[in-house]
Amino acid sequence: MSANPKMLQSSDHDFRMLIDGKFVAGASTLDVINPATGKLLTRCARADKAQLDAAVLAAKNAFATWSTTGIESRRQALLKIASAFESRSAEFARLLTEEQGKPLAHAGYEIGGAVAMIRAFTAMDLPAKVLRENAREMIVRQLSPLGVVAAITPWNFPLLLLMIKVAPALLAGNTVVAKPAPTTPLTTLLFGELCAEILPPGVFNVIVDQNDLGGYLTQHPDVAKVAFTGSTATGKKVMASVAGTIKRVTLELGGNDAAIVLDDVNVKETAAKIFQGAMVNAGQVCLAIKRVYVPDSLYEAMCAELASLAKAHVVGDGLDAATQMGPLQNKTQFEKVKEFLEDARQHGKVIAGGNVLARDGYFIAPTIVRDIPDNARLVQEEQFGPVLPVLKYSSLDDAIARANGTEYGLGATVWGSDTKRAYEVAQRIASGTVWVNKHLELPPDIPFGGAKQSGFGTEMGQEGLEEFTQARIINMAK
């Protein structure tokens, strides 16, 4: 995907917030850094509490009309947004690469996935359901919108994770205040420009902060639901903050996703899939493979193959067509992953990578670590970066127990030629999603949610749509 000379130039564009249908300069500005250079990309508007209050009030006022327009009208508005979004996909992809760091082709996949997510939800419906009807009574279940939804999104997939929240929220009849991560606000602000041309004022609003207004937003008395994706630590704060008003909440949080390799796999083919599942987006995926359990008989071969793949992987600026993996997204995460590298050197054997690349930006070489104990930080915590520990097992029961021995339960994978056996292993994994012989496939019509401390509630699918509604039971005597 090449740059168009008429395409938006981030350094010249005036990135303003969207409040009540108007583009608003911030109370102050926010510096946005290009992670491939570590230097200023541009500045955008930054809100204060008064502007956040204004956005919530606009959404609250717009809810009365938007919620009664009828689902078909809302569906058509979303389809228009999807088409407008798609028509500017190259522009969005370039901006996404500039602010997030991922390779341009991968940014294009995210934009395509975001558009597809909107369209997938427009194919769904929220019909009333007759639960019982006889000569004496009729009992009906209806699903009505909640009100103002706060959509709080992270920096790893700024647009895809926004659409997972915004599309069902709007289709169900809610209004939205979106708050993107402060290191990747630009694509969300640009999406707001699309919405301003299609949606009534106040239906969709965007505010930007420096991680200083999140608690104020989640506690706001006029917010009916919080849809949050981020770390488990922050998710706990969000869950506590909504307690005062008993808000509805969906939390998609961290993961320490295990891959269990069975003893009948083709090592070369399986290693390639595991490597991609671990290193996509520089490992900055809640569902990325974070640790791999390999049987004794295949351990040497699997380690060698993963190390070979890591050494051949091309790391660079996402705007370079040759790049296969971009930088870490921000300096804070870069420093955290450097700590994991040190842990890997101290407790395991680094067989590929293990170093920061000597260039501007936040680049870390794809790293494979073997012979590391289960109690090492790299195994116990979520690294959220391109550092993969490979662990040996002798007993399959032991591997399953070790895979489950974590506070997380977001995703996992099982790899095996005997699919019946692999399926049986998958049934023993304590995670919200378990893939068998594939990874990171998330069809929009299939529900997704975490177990244990990896989340609360459901996203995507019909179940994800219904998370943005309140059930009303009408129990009528005839």
Buried (B, 14 or more C-beta within 10 A) or exposed (E): BEEEEEBBEBEEBEBBBBBBBBBBBBBEBBEBBBBBBBEEBBBBBBBBBEBBBBBBBBBBBBBEEBBEBEBEEBBBBBBBBBBBBBEBBBBBBBBBBBBBBBBBBBBBBBBBBBBBBBBBBBEBEBEEEEEEEEEEEBBBEBBBBBBBBBBBBBBBBBBBBBBBBBBBBBBBBBBBBBBBBBBBBBBBBBBBBBBBEBBBBBBBBBBBBEEEBBBBBBBBEBBBBBBBBBBBEBBEBBBEBBEEEEBBBBBBBBBBBBBBBBBBBEBEEBBBBBBBBBBBBBBBBBBBBBBBBBBEEBBEEBBBBBBBBBEEBEBBBBBEEEBBBBBBBBBEBBEBBBBBBEBBBEBBBBBBBBEBBEBBBBBBBBBBBBBBEEEBBBBBBBBBBBBBBBBBBEEBEEBBEBBBEBEBBBBBBBBBBEEEBBBEBBEBBBBBBBBBBEBBEBEBEBBBBBBBBBBBBBBBBBBBBBBBBBEEEEEEEE
